[in-house]
């Protein structure tokens, strides 16, 4: 079977470097390896509305921002089909039929949804649409027969939920129509989830602890220089801790040996740098400066490309609409197959 890859993001803000190492880098790798029949990248505006239904401007405005981030990072519209989720109305039909196959208690057990419910302080007033978003995510995936899903590890419960729906559908309707998808996680475990610059578990816009892919050089510098390190590493001579030290966590995610040659030739690799820090005698300023140089090397070409692309937003939307038209045709065909498998393809009964 040829691979069909599908992934996406909610347009609730610009993408940050957690997205970059968590899934953008593996998407670009997959794109360049070319071992697929179709590759879809979806801007999940309908999913974003499940907890932002009263904040349309945020979702609307971020469609362009996320698309710019994708293109600037190197996703190529000649190789990847980009689309906007709400453009594909068929997805809501898939969702509706799948809702019969999932219990309320199953939805309430989803660990990612549980965390989000706590964060958003919904209490007992959980919007039904929000609770059901894992079902709609199963629709996104199966409507295109996608089998590979490059995502960050917080999305694992959604992929698991999708597999359960696939198995349940095929069993209830005695068919083998739907395909069980598999996640693709980053090879480097540090990249599963980058902490915020303040050391908190997750980068989040509301905590103000994100480094955005599009941050200007001066902003990047200021964010790196004010990063959380080891609170007990006060004097340069003090032994330092690399565990839980955000600078070293980011270095684990971004550093390659070539950067030592360029910026810190007195060390060969990250292990040597870590050993020195642990021993004592290596100041935070030096490691921060090193990290800044690396991040700036990675992000500068992206930032520049993004500025160019941002000059012609209509061209970006052209790409999104063209992709949406293409995706709609596929989802429509697959919806007919789904209805046939269920047995509600009434019109075909009367065709000669
Ligand atoms: N849940 C994803 C996020 O929060 C977005 C998303 C929606 C998605 N549908 C998907 C990701 C299907 C992968 C596959 O960013």
Boltz pocket constraint, residues with backbone or C-beta under 6 A from the ligand:
constraints:
  - pocket:
      binder: B
      contacts: [[A, 6], [A, 7], [A, 8], [A, 9], [A, 10], [A, 42], [A, 44], [A, 47], [A, 136], [A, 137], [A, 140], [A, 141], [A, 149], [A, 150], [A, 151], [A, 155], [A, 158]]
      max_distance: 6.0
